[in-house]
Amino acid sequence: MWLRAQRLDEVAPFGAGPEATCAAVEHLGYVQIDTIHVIERCHHQILYTRIPAYRREDLQRAQSVDKSVFEYWTHALSYVPTRDLRFYVRAMKAERRSNSAWFGTVKDAELRKVLARIRKHGALTIRDIEDDVLVEKHHAWASRKPSKRALQLAFYRGLVTVSARSGMLKTYELMHRHFGLERLPKAASEREILEYLLERALRSQGLVSLDSVCFMDAPRKAAMRRLIEAKVRRRQLVAVPVGNVAHWALPEALEAPANAEERVHILSPFDPLIAQRRRLKLFFGYEHRFEAYLPREKRVFGYFAQPVLVGDEIAAVIDLKTDRAKRRLQVQKWTWVSKRERVQRKRRIEEALHRFERFQLG
């Protein structure tokens, strides 16, 4: 049921072309962005997994031309559908009232300066700002340019948006100018946000728990439980226990037939199927370890290990690296985690790796 909701049980469920990219992001609700570039960045890999004909230009078009997706924070920095913008406005306005320690060093004058510059000269990247007086970094991930922190603050406040992205280099534009708005849409109420989060989870997960709906959002759990219980009483949701964890589903979702075809997917560790680790272990009996930040001697699967889904089972974990100079995908380590038949599965996984290599280097 979860695989069907994630659209991993059929070929090209969203079709092809730029419209497929928008459709995939809208169905999943968000696609996580990450900076690690050992192989293809995770947002491209997540989309390729569901759109075999996916091209990186399709996402660029969706963000910069069609403007059907935009970047904002979910549980992590993600692409989200522009149609859902109003569900993020409340968070943007809360940031304007916040005294975040992360942005505490940003002076009002710096924020006004960078906004005035965009307003007058148009969209810019941090590389376009050459007159910063560099400062000492307070954090390993911080920038020495005060303007970068000011741009980030303006982003979280919904004053600017990322109008284009080239790798990790972001172009910032005024939010209202990018989308052709006089002002941000009216913020959704807290009740509307709860309904939105539940509907998004039911659509993309099929079978949901309180933890999976409120992933990395614990403060909303109590209110979400009340909403779910009310829907159960009205028979809009059905309780489905999984192990010792309460889950719920739409009645019609329980009746949908499963796709019998066994498909193979090389999954990013940030794929929606993998990111919720406790849920992954409950459903698949597999506990993924993200080991990029562990010392070499403590790694089990490898630096940037990729779980391999075969049908409804995580069959193997493969540590991959793209050698761009030699134009090939390298298998650093292959670990079987399933004891089921391996000869035919290995052949099918290798075919999937060859397809993934062509996408990587295409």
ROVEXDO-516278 format. One record per residue (C-alpha): x, y, z; residue number from 1. Coordinates in steps of 0.2 Angstrom, whole numbers, plus 5000, padded with zeros to 4 digits. Each point is the difference from the previous one (the first is absolute). Layout:
BEGIN
c1 c2 c3 resi
X Y Z NUM
...
***
This chain:
BEGIN
c1 c2 c3 resi
5000 5000 5000 1
5014 5012 5004 2
5009 4995 4984 3
4985 5004 4990 4
4998 5017 5009 5
5018 5004 4996 6
4997 4995 4982 7
5014 4987 5000 8
4990 4986 4994 9
4998 5005 4982 10
5009 5007 4985 11
5000 5018 4997 12
4984 5004 5011 13
5002 5019 4997 14
5004 4998 4981 15
5014 5010 4993 16
5005 5018 4996 17
4999 5016 5011 18
4982 4996 5005 19
5006 4984 5008 20
5012 5009 5012 21
4986 5011 5006 22
4988 4985 5002 23
5013 4990 5010 24
5003 5015 5012 25
4982 5003 5002 26
4996 4982 5004 27
5015 4997 5012 28
4997 5017 5008 29
5018 5004 5001 30
5017 4994 4993 31
5015 5003 5011 32
5015 5010 4995 33
5017 4995 5006 34
5018 5006 4996 35
5009 4984 5000 36
5007 4996 4982 37
5008 4983 5001 38
4987 4995 4987 39
4986 5009 4993 40
4992 5013 5013 41
4986 4992 5009 42
4986 5011 4992 43
5004 4994 4983 44
5002 4982 5005 45
4983 5000 5009 46
4992 5007 4984 47
5009 4988 4989 48
4995 4985 5010 49
4981 5004 4996 50
5003 5008 4983 51
5012 4989 4989 52
5001 5013 4987 53
5003 5014 5012 54
5012 5014 4995 55
5008 5013 5012 56
4994 5014 4989 57
4982 4994 5004 58
5002 5005 5018 59
5009 5016 4995 60
4985 5005 4989 61
4988 4996 5014 62
5009 5011 5012 63
5005 5015 4989 64
4988 5000 4985 65
4984 4991 5004 66
5002 5005 5018 67
4990 4985 5005 68
5012 4995 5014 69
5010 5011 5013 70
5013 4996 5014 71
4995 5001 5018 72
5003 4990 5016 73
4989 4985 5004 74
5010 4988 5011 75
5015 5006 4990 76
5003 5012 4985 77
4989 4993 4986 78
4991 5004 4984 79
4981 5002 5004 80
4986 5003 4988 81
4996 5018 4997 82
4981 4996 5002 83
5004 4997 5018 84
5008 5017 5004 85
4987 5006 5012 86
5004 4985 5012 87
5017 5007 5002 88
4996 5018 5002 89
4996 4998 5019 90
5018 4993 5002 91
5007 5015 4990 92
4991 5013 5011 93
5005 4991 5016 94
5018 5002 4994 95
4998 5018 4999 96
4995 5000 5019 97
5014 4988 5005 98
5016 5004 5008 99
5010 4985 4993 100
5017 4998 5007 101
5006 4994 4983 102
4995 5017 4992 103
5004 5010 5016 104
5015 5008 4992 105
4990 5007 4985 106
4998 5019 5002 107
4984 5008 4994 108
5011 5011 4989 109
5008 4985 4991 110
4983 4993 4997 111
4993 5016 4993 112
5016 5003 4989 113
4998 4983 4992 114
4982 5002 4997 115
5002 5017 4992 116
5014 4993 4989 117
4988 4987 4993 118
4986 5012 4999 119
5011 5012 4989 120
5011 4989 4990 121
4990 4983 4999 122
5003 4983 5006 123
5018 4995 5006 124
5011 4987 5006 125
5012 5001 5015 126
5014 5001 4987 127
4993 5016 4994 128
5003 5009 5016 129
5018 5005 5000 130
5000 5015 5012 131
4997 4989 5017 132
5013 5003 5014 133
5004 4982 5004 134
4998 4994 5018 135
5005 4985 5010 136
4989 4985 4999 137
4990 4996 5016 138
4995 4983 4993 139
5009 4987 4988 140
4985 5001 4988 141
4999 5019 5001 142
5006 5013 4987 143
5013 5013 5002 144
4989 5012 4990 145
4987 5009 5011 146
4989 5002 4985 147
4998 4981 4998 148
4992 4999 5018 149
4989 5014 4996 150
4994 4992 4984 151
4996 4984 5010 152
4991 5010 5012 153
4990 5008 4987 154
4996 4983 4992 155
4993 4993 5016 156
4990 5015 5003 157
4992 4998 4982 158
5007 5017 4994 159
5011 4992 4987 160
4999 4983 4991 161
5012 4989 4991 162
4996 5005 4982 163
5013 4988 4992 164
5013 4988 5006 165
5016 4994 4991 166
5007 4986 5011 167
5000 5008 5017 168
5002 5018 4994 169
4983 5008 5003 170
4993 5015 4991 171
4989 5011 5011 172
4985 5010 4995 173
4987 5010 5009 174
4986 4988 5004 175
4986 5010 4994 176
5009 5005 4984 177
5005 4982 4996 178
4982 4994 5001 179
4992 5016 4994 180
4991 5003 5016 181
4995 5016 5008 182
5002 4992 5017 183
5002 4982 5007 184
4984 4990 5000 185
4990 5000 5016 186
5007 4988 5013 187
4991 4984 5002 188
4993 4998 5018 189
5008 4987 5012 190
4985 4989 4997 191
5002 5001 4981 192
5018 4996 5002 193
4996 4984 5010 194
4988 4995 4986 195
5013 5003 4987 196
5013 4990 5009 197
4989 4985 5002 198
4993 5001 4982 199
5018 5001 4994 200
5006 4985 5011 201
4985 4989 4995 202
5003 5004 4981 203
5019 4996 5001 204
5001 4987 5013 205
4983 4991 4999 206
5001 4993 5017 207
5004 5013 5013 208
5005 5001 5018 209
5001 5015 5012 210
5019 5000 4998 211
4999 4999 4981 212
4988 5015 4998 213
5009 5011 5012 214
5018 4995 4995 215
5012 5011 5009 216
4985 5011 5006 217
4996 4993 5017 218
4991 5016 5007 219
4986 4996 4988 220
4997 4982 5005 221
4987 5003 5014 222
4989 5010 4988 223
5003 4988 4986 224
4994 4985 5011 225
4984 5009 5003 226
4997 5004 4982 227
5003 4981 4995 228
4989 4994 5014 229
4986 5011 4994 230
5002 4994 4983 231
4999 4982 5006 232
4984 5003 5009 233
4993 5007 4984 234
5006 4985 4991 235
5011 5010 4988 236
5015 4991 5006 237
5003 4981 5005 238
5011 4995 5014 239
5013 4987 4994 240
5013 4994 5014 241
5017 4996 4994 242
5010 4991 5013 243
4997 5010 5016 244
4998 5016 4991 245
4983 5008 4996 246
4998 5004 4981 247
4986 5007 4990 248
4994 5000 4982 249
4987 5006 4988 250
4986 4986 4998 251
5002 5000 4981 252
5019 4998 5001 253
4998 4984 5009 254
4990 4993 4985 255
5012 5005 4987 256
5009 4985 4992 257
5019 4998 5001 258
5011 5000 4985 259
5007 4983 4998 260
5015 5005 4990 261
5017 5000 5009 262
5010 5016 4997 263
5018 5004 5004 264
5004 5018 5007 265
5017 5007 5006 266
4994 5011 5013 267
5008 5016 5007 268
5002 5000 5019 269
4989 5016 5000 270
4986 4992 4990 271
4983 5001 5008 272
5000 4981 5002 273
5017 5000 5009 274
5000 5017 5010 275
4988 4994 5014 276
5011 4987 5007 277
4989 4993 5014 278
4986 4998 4987 279
5012 4992 4988 280
5005 4987 5013 281
4982 4996 5005 282
4994 4997 4982 283
5016 4992 4992 284
5009 4994 5015 285
5015 5009 4994 286
5010 5014 5010 287
5009 5012 4989 288
5016 5008 5006 289
5006 5017 4993 290
5018 4998 5002 291
5008 5015 4991 292
5004 5009 5016 293
5007 4984 5009 294
5018 4996 5000 295
5005 4987 4987 296
5003 4986 5013 297
4982 5002 5007 298
4991 4998 4983 299
4990 4984 4996 300
4992 5004 4983 301
5012 5014 4994 302
5002 5019 4999 303
4985 5003 4989 304
4990 4984 5000 305
4985 4998 4989 306
4986 4988 5005 307
4994 4989 4985 308
4981 4996 5000 309
4996 4984 4990 310
4981 4998 5000 311
4994 5003 5018 312
5017 4996 5008 313
5016 5009 5004 314
5011 4987 4992 315
5018 5008 5001 316
5009 5016 5004 317
5013 5006 4988 318
5013 5014 5003 319
5001 5010 4984 320
5012 5013 4994 321
5000 5009 4983 322
5017 5002 4992 323
4996 5015 4989 324
5018 5000 4992 325
4999 4982 4994 326
4981 5002 4997 327
4994 4984 5010 328
4990 4996 5016 329
5011 4990 5012 330
4994 4987 5012 331
5010 5003 5016 332
4991 4986 5010 333
4985 4988 4997 334
4991 4994 5016 335
4986 4987 4998 336
4987 5003 5014 337
4988 4987 4994 338
5002 4981 5000 339
4988 4997 4985 340
5006 4995 4983 341
5015 5010 4994 342
5006 4994 4983 343
4985 5007 4990 344
4999 5015 5012 345
5018 5005 4997 346
4998 5000 4982 347
4984 5011 5001 348
5009 5012 5012 349
5015 5001 4989 350
4988 5005 4986 351
4993 5014 5011 352
5017 5006 5004 353
5005 5001 4981 354
4984 5011 4998 355
5004 5010 5015 356
5018 5003 4993 357
4993 5006 4983 358
4989 5012 5010 359
5015 5006 5011 360
5011 5003 4985 361
4987 5006 4987 362
***
